C-alpha cells in the first residue's frame, strides 16, 4: 500500500502521515527507492492495536 493509499484510507493528508512516520508513529514501512510503502497486514495490525487502545 502506498503512502497516498494509506492517507486516503485514514482520511489524513500525505504530509500528516509523513510527519507521523518521522516521529516514529504508525505502521512499519518499507522504502523502495524513493517510495514508501506499507504492508496491508501491518496497517491492519496497527489499526487493530489503535482501536484496542481507545
C-alpha positions in Angstrom: 0.0 0.0 0.0 1.4 3.4 -1.0 1.5 6.5 1.3 -1.2 8.0 -0.8 -3.5 5.0 -0.5 -2.9 4.9 3.3 -3.7 8.7 3.5 -7.0 8.1 1.7 -7.8 5.1 3.8 -7.3 7.1 7.0 -8.6 10.4 5.6 -5.4 12.3 6.6 -3.1 14.3 4.4 0.0 12.8 3.0 2.0 15.4 4.9 0.4 14.2 8.2 1.5 10.7 7.5 5.0 11.8 6.7 5.2 13.7 10.0 3.9 10.7 11.9 6.4 8.4 10.2 9.3 10.8 11.0 8.1 10.8 14.7 8.0 7.0 14.8 4.2 6.7 14.8 2.3 4.5 12.5 2.7 1.1 11.0 6.1 -0.2 9.9 7.1 1.0 6.4 9.5 -0.2 3.7 11.4 2.2 1.4 11.7 1.1 -2.2 13.9 3.6 -4.0 12.3 6.9 -3.1 8.8 5.3 -2.5 7.5 4.5 0.9 5.1 1.5 1.1 3.2 -0.3 3.8 2.3 -4.0 4.1 -1.5 -4.3 4.3 -1.1 -6.8 7.2 1.0 -4.2 9.1 -1.6 -1.5 8.5 -4.4 -3.7 9.7 -2.5 -4.8 12.8 -1.7 -1.1 13.6 -5.4 -0.2 13.2 -6.5 -3.1 15.5 -4.0 -2.1 18.2 -5.1 1.5 17.9 -8.8 0.6 18.3 -7.9 -1.6 21.3 -6.2 1.4 23.0 -9.3 3.6 22.6 
